[in-house]
Amino acid sequence: MKTVGSEIVWQGRSWRFRVDELEADSGERISKGFIEHPGAVVLVPLREGADGPEIVMLRQYRLALDETILELPAGTRGWEEDWLDCAQRELREETGFRAASLRFLAQFWPSPGVSNELMRLYLATELQPDPLPGDVDEEIELQPLPLADLLMMAQDGRLQDAKSIIGILQTAVFLNTP
């Protein structure tokens, strides 16, 4: 397959929809669309709780699902924004905390069949209050939960957000938590 044409058919603030015309070796042409995305950060805000490590999770309304879900803080990066600057900004907007330490844990494509979005996962520690105003369309409630409980939720299906499952499991591996 080779690309013989490309057109941006819709562009928003944080992503754009592109349609490419492809030509197979046989000469047959097809059109395929996908989302061009500047990337996103996922944060694991970790602190010591009464029963061991806990993570500051969010309960957030998601329009595409028409429901409120449990998830890690995350957000889209500006097209030219530095990854760590984005991570700190999103953490402050969504949780009200700044991290003295941001440690890169992993990166992954959440949906490579429809988007080129790359997500970078950071462990955020040494949290201090330092809020920024959140996005107008976000309805967020903080819900700190023990890492042990989140591991069970990731394994038994109560936690369904893929980026959050990856973040919880990566954090457990990093901390060597059984």
N, C-alpha and C positions, 0 to 999 in steps of 0.2 A: 504494500500500500504506500502510496505517496500522496502528500497533500498538494492539491492543485488550486485551492482557493480557500479563503478564510474571511469571516465577517463577524464583527461584534454586533449582535442583534439587540442586546440590552445591556446597560451598564448602570449599576447602582453605586452607592458610596463605598461598599466593601467588597464587591465582586462583580464580575461581568459574565454574560453568557455568550459563548463563541460557537459558531457553526463552521465546521470545516468541510470542504468537499474533497473527497478522497477518490483516488483512482487505483483499482486493482491491476495486477499484471495482465489480466485478461482484457483490460480497457473498460470494464464496468465501473461506473461511478456511483458513489453513495454519499450521503450527507450524515455527519455525526455532530452532535452538540455536546458541549461540556462547559462546566463552570471554571473560569480562570479566577484564582483566589490568591491574595497576597500572603497567606499563611496565618496561623493562629497559635496562641500560646495556651497551655493548660497548666494550672498551678495546683500544687499539693501543699496547702498551708498547714504545716505540721507544728504542733506544740505539745508540751507535756500536760496530760490531763490527770485527773485523780486516779485513774486505773491504767496508766501507761500512755503511750502516744495516742494523740487524737488529731483528727483532721477537720478543718473548718470547711464543711460542705455547704452547698447552697440548695435551697428549694426555690426553683425558678420556673415561671410560666414560659412555655415554649409554644408559640403560635402554630408551628407546623404540626404539632401533636395535639393541640388544643387541650393541654394539661400541664400541671405543675409537676416537675420531676426533681429528683435528687441528683446533684451533679457537682463536680469540681468547678471552681472558678475557671473561666476561660474567656478568650476574646480574640477578635480579628485584629491583626497587625495592620498598620498603615502600609501602603505600597512600598515606601522607602524607609519605614520605621525600623530602628534597631530592635532586635529580638528581646534583649534584656530590658530596654526602656519600655517596650510593650508589656512585658511580664510584670514589671513593677506598677505600671499604670493600671493594668487590668486588675491586679491584686488590690490596689487602693480603691478603685471604683467599685468593685464587687464585694469586698470584705471589709473595707475600712482600715486595713492593715498594710504596713510597709514591711518588707523583709530585709533584714540586715544581710542575709545570705540567700542567694538563688543558685541552686546547683542543677545543671543540666542532667536529666536522667535518660531521655530517649527522644526520638522523633519518629513519626509515622504518618501514613496517608490514611485518613479515616474513611474515604470513599473513592478509591481510584477509578472506579467505573464511570463516575460522573463528574469528578473534579480533580484538579491538580493541587488542591489544598494540602499543605504540609503542616502538621501540628508538632510543636516542640513542647516537651514536658519538663517542668522545673519543680524541684523541691524547694519550697519557701520556708525558711526557718528564722528564728530570732525575730518574731513578729512584734511590731510596735504600732499602736494606733496612729494613723495618718491618712484619714479618708479624703477621697476626691468625690465630687458629684458623679453619680452613675448615669447611664444612658436613660433617656426619657421613656423608652419602651421596655425597660427591664423592671420586673416585679420580683425582688429577691428577698429571701429570708435566710439568715445564717442558721446553720444547724451543725454545731460541732459534734462529731461522733468518734468513739474509740476506733482505732485502726483495726483491732480484732473484730469488732462488729461489722465494719465495712468489708473486711475480707470474707466474712460469712455471707454478707449480702451480695457480693460479687460472684460468689460461688453458687448460691442457691437461686439466683435470678431476681432477687428483690431490687438489685441495682442493675439497670438496663442501659444506661448511657455508656457507650463504648469507650469514649475518652476517659471517663471516670474509672471504669473497670481497669483499663490499662494503667492509669495513674496509681490506683490503689495497689495493684499487683507489683508494679515497678518499685513502689515505695517499700512494700514488704520485702522484696528481694534486696533492695539497697540496705535496709535496716536489719536484714537477716532475721526477719520475723517469720516463725513457722505458721 
